[in-house]
Amino acid sequence: NELLAAVAPVTGTPPGSRASTPPATPRGGGSEAPGPSSSTSSAAANSSGDTFQFRVPEHCHSEPEVAFDLSPGQTPPRLPRKLMRTMTRSVSLVLESMPTSSSWTKIFIGERLSLFIRVLALPYRVVFHHFSPLLHASRPSLLHAFLVVIALFSREIDRGVSEAVVDRLFALTQDPSVEPFFRLLAINWLIALSSAKPTTFDLLHARAQELCPRWHDPLELKECKLQALLFCF
């Protein structure tokens, strides 16, 4: 009986605890008034909670303050060979995981890849191999990511790739089942690519007849096609 009494849990309220609290919760004298330190801390907490207001900084930027890209006339920095090998392997690992990445991840990679292409001197065919499936994507954002990467190698792209890109964009402009805004983007992309590369302009000029507005085209699409015709001539 003595052994059971020694290991039995305490069910009563020890002296110095309040009646409404769980067992074995000493309060240090429930009848005593709170000290000045406790009253000061509670008052500070109440005052801080009452006076806190969320404030937007005055110099708040909607975009990063540091541009992670190089200007057209800026020379890429010379990095140690060991660092360049490590960065090249890291970029290769990211590109290898693109087939299983989400759409937004692919877009992010396409936007941030320009700096690494210039600094690491990545070859055109390696990068194009990973982004080429996006040419036939059904989402405008994915196709835009592909065109952004292609624009980085405008001097190295052969005529076959340029023809494939122009064919894809013309197919979008002539497909009535495609959303009108996607067709507008396709025409604007044709104009932008033709402005950057003479070969693409020749391909666009040779198919200028396909840019003539059709009777079932939306009004905004007709206007965009007329602007493209003015650009060709």
C-alpha beads as a LAMMPS data file, in Angstrom:
LAMMPS data file: protein, C-alpha beads

233 atoms
232 bonds

1 atom types
1 bond types

-500.0 500.0 xlo xhi
-500.0 500.0 ylo yhi
-500.0 500.0 zlo zhi

Masses

1 110.0

Atoms # bond

1 1 1 0.000 0.000 0.000
2 1 1 2.828 2.382 0.736
3 1 1 4.388 1.631 -2.671
4 1 1 1.125 2.313 -4.505
5 1 1 0.670 5.532 -2.626
6 1 1 4.174 6.641 -3.644
7 1 1 3.648 6.124 -7.402
8 1 1 -0.013 7.274 -7.557
9 1 1 -0.526 10.488 -9.527
10 1 1 -1.286 13.654 -7.697
11 1 1 -4.981 14.459 -8.059
12 1 1 -5.365 17.174 -5.522
13 1 1 -4.468 20.832 -5.779
14 1 1 -1.196 21.626 -4.031
15 1 1 -1.039 24.567 -1.684
16 1 1 -0.370 27.843 -3.426
17 1 1 -2.356 26.912 -6.568
18 1 1 -5.680 28.296 -7.653
19 1 1 -8.783 26.153 -7.556
20 1 1 -9.619 26.566 -11.250
21 1 1 -6.222 25.442 -12.598
22 1 1 -5.014 21.912 -13.492
23 1 1 -3.367 19.816 -10.774
24 1 1 0.294 20.377 -9.885
25 1 1 0.294 23.891 -11.282
26 1 1 1.894 26.132 -8.649
27 1 1 0.999 29.789 -8.873
28 1 1 3.222 31.169 -6.218
29 1 1 0.416 32.327 -3.981
30 1 1 -2.965 32.860 -5.616
31 1 1 -4.109 35.442 -3.102
32 1 1 -1.195 37.740 -3.789
33 1 1 -1.658 40.670 -6.129
34 1 1 0.411 40.704 -9.330
35 1 1 3.737 42.399 -9.055
36 1 1 4.719 45.603 -10.813
37 1 1 6.807 43.747 -13.395
38 1 1 3.887 41.609 -14.563
39 1 1 1.558 44.590 -14.790
40 1 1 4.175 46.563 -16.731
41 1 1 4.730 43.723 -19.245
42 1 1 0.998 43.192 -19.771
43 1 1 0.470 46.912 -20.278
44 1 1 3.331 47.037 -22.786
45 1 1 1.867 44.087 -24.664
46 1 1 -1.555 45.710 -24.795
47 1 1 -0.163 49.053 -25.865
48 1 1 2.046 47.481 -28.558
49 1 1 -0.901 45.494 -29.868
50 1 1 -3.076 48.589 -30.005
51 1 1 -0.525 50.861 -31.683
52 1 1 0.946 48.408 -34.256
53 1 1 0.141 49.362 -37.837
54 1 1 1.359 47.745 -41.039
55 1 1 3.367 50.266 -43.036
56 1 1 4.620 49.897 -46.611
57 1 1 8.202 51.177 -47.006
58 1 1 8.589 54.382 -48.959
59 1 1 11.206 52.954 -51.328
60 1 1 9.383 49.732 -52.100
61 1 1 10.066 48.249 -55.554
62 1 1 7.746 45.938 -57.402
63 1 1 10.742 44.204 -59.005
64 1 1 14.190 43.201 -57.704
65 1 1 16.525 46.156 -57.329
66 1 1 19.421 44.133 -58.731
67 1 1 19.167 43.165 -62.408
68 1 1 20.351 39.590 -62.914
69 1 1 21.279 40.185 -66.526
70 1 1 23.996 41.850 -68.515
71 1 1 23.532 44.806 -70.795
72 1 1 24.186 44.167 -74.503
73 1 1 27.537 45.970 -74.398
74 1 1 28.726 44.538 -71.084
75 1 1 31.433 41.871 -71.095
76 1 1 30.755 38.808 -68.940
77 1 1 33.080 38.555 -65.917
78 1 1 35.903 36.041 -65.879
79 1 1 35.246 33.412 -63.241
80 1 1 37.543 30.715 -61.831
81 1 1 37.486 27.452 -63.751
82 1 1 36.352 25.417 -60.771
83 1 1 33.398 27.741 -60.205
84 1 1 32.474 27.624 -63.884
85 1 1 32.540 23.811 -63.882
86 1 1 30.309 23.745 -60.818
87 1 1 27.864 26.233 -62.314
88 1 1 27.777 24.361 -65.619
89 1 1 26.922 21.123 -63.864
90 1 1 24.227 22.867 -61.851
91 1 1 22.639 24.372 -64.967
92 1 1 22.824 20.984 -66.683
93 1 1 21.025 19.394 -63.738
94 1 1 18.285 22.034 -63.915
95 1 1 17.843 21.546 -67.656
96 1 1 17.705 17.772 -67.278
97 1 1 14.796 18.125 -64.844
98 1 1 12.721 20.291 -67.188
99 1 1 10.480 17.477 -68.516
100 1 1 9.166 16.879 -64.996
101 1 1 9.020 20.548 -63.999
102 1 1 5.856 22.607 -63.818
103 1 1 4.910 25.206 -66.404
104 1 1 5.866 28.107 -64.163
105 1 1 9.240 26.525 -63.435
106 1 1 9.963 26.256 -67.162
107 1 1 9.003 29.895 -67.651
108 1 1 11.240 30.951 -64.761
109 1 1 14.180 28.980 -66.157
110 1 1 13.702 30.527 -69.591
111 1 1 13.702 34.040 -68.151
112 1 1 16.750 33.551 -65.901
113 1 1 18.900 31.538 -68.292
114 1 1 20.271 34.459 -70.315
115 1 1 22.882 35.431 -67.725
116 1 1 24.246 31.886 -67.432
117 1 1 24.343 31.473 -71.206
118 1 1 26.583 34.514 -71.585
119 1 1 28.777 33.931 -68.545
120 1 1 29.267 30.189 -69.040
121 1 1 29.206 30.302 -72.864
122 1 1 26.684 27.484 -73.016
123 1 1 26.402 25.879 -76.474
124 1 1 23.284 26.537 -78.504
125 1 1 22.371 22.944 -79.294
126 1 1 22.472 21.822 -75.650
127 1 1 20.037 24.515 -74.528
128 1 1 17.806 24.171 -77.585
129 1 1 17.524 20.425 -77.007
130 1 1 15.759 21.028 -73.695
131 1 1 13.517 23.886 -74.836
132 1 1 12.514 22.596 -78.280
133 1 1 9.397 20.724 -77.004
134 1 1 7.952 24.061 -75.879
135 1 1 7.579 25.140 -79.515
136 1 1 4.398 23.074 -79.767
137 1 1 3.060 23.978 -76.332
138 1 1 -0.593 24.919 -76.058
139 1 1 0.039 27.645 -73.480
140 1 1 1.226 31.068 -74.704
141 1 1 3.500 31.485 -71.688
142 1 1 5.439 28.304 -72.507
143 1 1 5.827 29.263 -76.145
144 1 1 7.007 32.691 -75.038
145 1 1 9.660 31.071 -72.828
146 1 1 10.879 29.107 -75.859
147 1 1 11.077 32.262 -77.980
148 1 1 12.973 34.103 -75.242
149 1 1 15.640 31.404 -75.212
150 1 1 15.768 31.257 -79.010
151 1 1 16.303 35.029 -79.150
152 1 1 19.483 34.576 -77.096
153 1 1 20.980 32.500 -79.955
154 1 1 19.675 34.577 -82.851
155 1 1 23.084 34.470 -84.572
156 1 1 23.581 30.727 -84.181
157 1 1 20.138 29.424 -85.144
158 1 1 20.140 27.740 -88.540
159 1 1 17.503 28.273 -91.209
160 1 1 15.701 25.024 -90.409
161 1 1 14.890 26.142 -86.875
162 1 1 13.765 29.553 -88.101
163 1 1 11.430 27.915 -90.614
164 1 1 9.956 25.674 -87.918
165 1 1 9.303 28.678 -85.662
166 1 1 7.699 30.691 -88.462
167 1 1 5.532 27.728 -89.498
168 1 1 4.327 27.281 -85.947
169 1 1 3.460 30.954 -85.516
170 1 1 1.671 31.126 -88.868
171 1 1 -0.316 28.026 -87.966
172 1 1 -1.470 29.764 -84.796
173 1 1 -2.555 32.887 -86.642
174 1 1 -4.658 30.897 -89.131
175 1 1 -6.301 28.508 -86.667
176 1 1 -9.829 29.730 -85.736
177 1 1 -9.977 27.354 -82.762
178 1 1 -7.103 29.165 -81.042
179 1 1 -7.944 31.942 -78.617
180 1 1 -7.852 35.397 -80.288
181 1 1 -5.263 36.781 -77.866
182 1 1 -2.955 33.851 -78.691
183 1 1 -3.262 34.633 -82.397
184 1 1 -2.467 38.287 -81.702
185 1 1 0.612 37.273 -79.770
186 1 1 1.747 35.038 -82.634
187 1 1 1.689 37.955 -85.071
188 1 1 3.541 40.207 -82.643
189 1 1 6.144 37.493 -82.133
190 1 1 6.613 37.208 -85.889
191 1 1 7.246 40.946 -86.114
192 1 1 9.666 40.900 -83.168
193 1 1 11.665 37.940 -84.504
194 1 1 11.801 39.452 -87.987
195 1 1 13.171 42.694 -86.553
196 1 1 16.012 40.834 -84.835
197 1 1 17.068 38.511 -87.646
198 1 1 17.048 39.136 -91.419
199 1 1 16.496 35.445 -92.191
200 1 1 13.225 35.448 -90.282
201 1 1 12.159 38.629 -92.071
202 1 1 12.723 36.943 -95.426
203 1 1 10.544 34.040 -94.334
204 1 1 7.832 36.421 -93.165
205 1 1 7.991 38.469 -96.372
206 1 1 7.682 35.334 -98.501
207 1 1 4.430 34.428 -96.753
208 1 1 2.998 37.919 -96.524
209 1 1 -0.100 36.847 -98.431
210 1 1 -1.119 34.683 -95.475
211 1 1 -1.261 37.817 -93.335
212 1 1 -4.184 39.238 -95.279
213 1 1 -7.232 39.586 -92.993
214 1 1 -10.071 37.127 -93.428
215 1 1 -13.750 37.809 -93.051
216 1 1 -14.124 35.635 -89.933
217 1 1 -11.145 37.162 -88.108
218 1 1 -11.886 39.316 -85.056
219 1 1 -11.458 43.051 -85.514
220 1 1 -8.348 43.231 -83.336
221 1 1 -6.750 40.401 -85.312
222 1 1 -7.468 42.150 -88.610
223 1 1 -5.786 45.293 -87.325
224 1 1 -2.739 43.330 -86.156
225 1 1 -2.430 41.588 -89.527
226 1 1 -2.532 44.930 -91.315
227 1 1 0.263 46.183 -89.061
228 1 1 2.305 43.122 -89.965
229 1 1 1.729 43.786 -93.671
230 1 1 2.908 47.376 -93.217
231 1 1 6.008 46.034 -91.479
232 1 1 6.749 43.715 -94.412
233 1 1 6.418 46.451 -97.037

Bonds

1 1 1 2
2 1 2 3
3 1 3 4
4 1 4 5
5 1 5 6
6 1 6 7
7 1 7 8
8 1 8 9
9 1 9 10
10 1 10 11
11 1 11 12
12 1 12 13
13 1 13 14
14 1 14 15
15 1 15 16
16 1 16 17
17 1 17 18
18 1 18 19
19 1 19 20
20 1 20 21
21 1 21 22
22 1 22 23
23 1 23 24
24 1 24 25
25 1 25 26
26 1 26 27
27 1 27 28
28 1 28 29
29 1 29 30
30 1 30 31
31 1 31 32
32 1 32 33
33 1 33 34
34 1 34 35
35 1 35 36
36 1 36 37
37 1 37 38
38 1 38 39
39 1 39 40
40 1 40 41
41 1 41 42
42 1 42 43
43 1 43 44
44 1 44 45
45 1 45 46
46 1 46 47
47 1 47 48
48 1 48 49
49 1 49 50
50 1 50 51
51 1 51 52
52 1 52 53
53 1 53 54
54 1 54 55
55 1 55 56
56 1 56 57
57 1 57 58
58 1 58 59
59 1 59 60
60 1 60 61
61 1 61 62
62 1 62 63
63 1 63 64
64 1 64 65
65 1 65 66
66 1 66 67
67 1 67 68
68 1 68 69
69 1 69 70
70 1 70 71
71 1 71 72
72 1 72 73
73 1 73 74
74 1 74 75
75 1 75 76
76 1 76 77
77 1 77 78
78 1 78 79
79 1 79 80
80 1 80 81
81 1 81 82
82 1 82 83
83 1 83 84
84 1 84 85
85 1 85 86
86 1 86 87
87 1 87 88
88 1 88 89
89 1 89 90
90 1 90 91
91 1 91 92
92 1 92 93
93 1 93 94
94 1 94 95
95 1 95 96
96 1 96 97
97 1 97 98
98 1 98 99
99 1 99 100
100 1 100 101
101 1 101 102
102 1 102 103
103 1 103 104
104 1 104 105
105 1 105 106
106 1 106 107
107 1 107 108
108 1 108 109
109 1 109 110
110 1 110 111
111 1 111 112
112 1 112 113
113 1 113 114
114 1 114 115
115 1 115 116
116 1 116 117
117 1 117 118
118 1 118 119
119 1 119 120
120 1 120 121
121 1 121 122
122 1 122 123
123 1 123 124
124 1 124 125
125 1 125 126
126 1 126 127
127 1 127 128
128 1 128 129
129 1 129 130
130 1 130 131
131 1 131 132
132 1 132 133
133 1 133 134
134 1 134 135
135 1 135 136
136 1 136 137
137 1 137 138
138 1 138 139
139 1 139 140
140 1 140 141
141 1 141 142
142 1 142 143
143 1 143 144
144 1 144 145
145 1 145 146
146 1 146 147
147 1 147 148
148 1 148 149
149 1 149 150
150 1 150 151
151 1 151 152
152 1 152 153
153 1 153 154
154 1 154 155
155 1 155 156
156 1 156 157
157 1 157 158
158 1 158 159
159 1 159 160
160 1 160 161
161 1 161 162
162 1 162 163
163 1 163 164
164 1 164 165
165 1 165 166
166 1 166 167
167 1 167 168
168 1 168 169
169 1 169 170
170 1 170 171
171 1 171 172
172 1 172 173
173 1 173 174
174 1 174 175
175 1 175 176
176 1 176 177
177 1 177 178
178 1 178 179
179 1 179 180
180 1 180 181
181 1 181 182
182 1 182 183
183 1 183 184
184 1 184 185
185 1 185 186
186 1 186 187
187 1 187 188
188 1 188 189
189 1 189 190
190 1 190 191
191 1 191 192
192 1 192 193
193 1 193 194
194 1 194 195
195 1 195 196
196 1 196 197
197 1 197 198
198 1 198 199
199 1 199 200
200 1 200 201
201 1 201 202
202 1 202 203
203 1 203 204
204 1 204 205
205 1 205 206
206 1 206 207
207 1 207 208
208 1 208 209
209 1 209 210
210 1 210 211
211 1 211 212
212 1 212 213
213 1 213 214
214 1 214 215
215 1 215 216
216 1 216 217
217 1 217 218
218 1 218 219
219 1 219 220
220 1 220 221
221 1 221 222
222 1 222 223
223 1 223 224
224 1 224 225
225 1 225 226
226 1 226 227
227 1 227 228
228 1 228 229
229 1 229 230
230 1 230 231
231 1 231 232
232 1 232 233
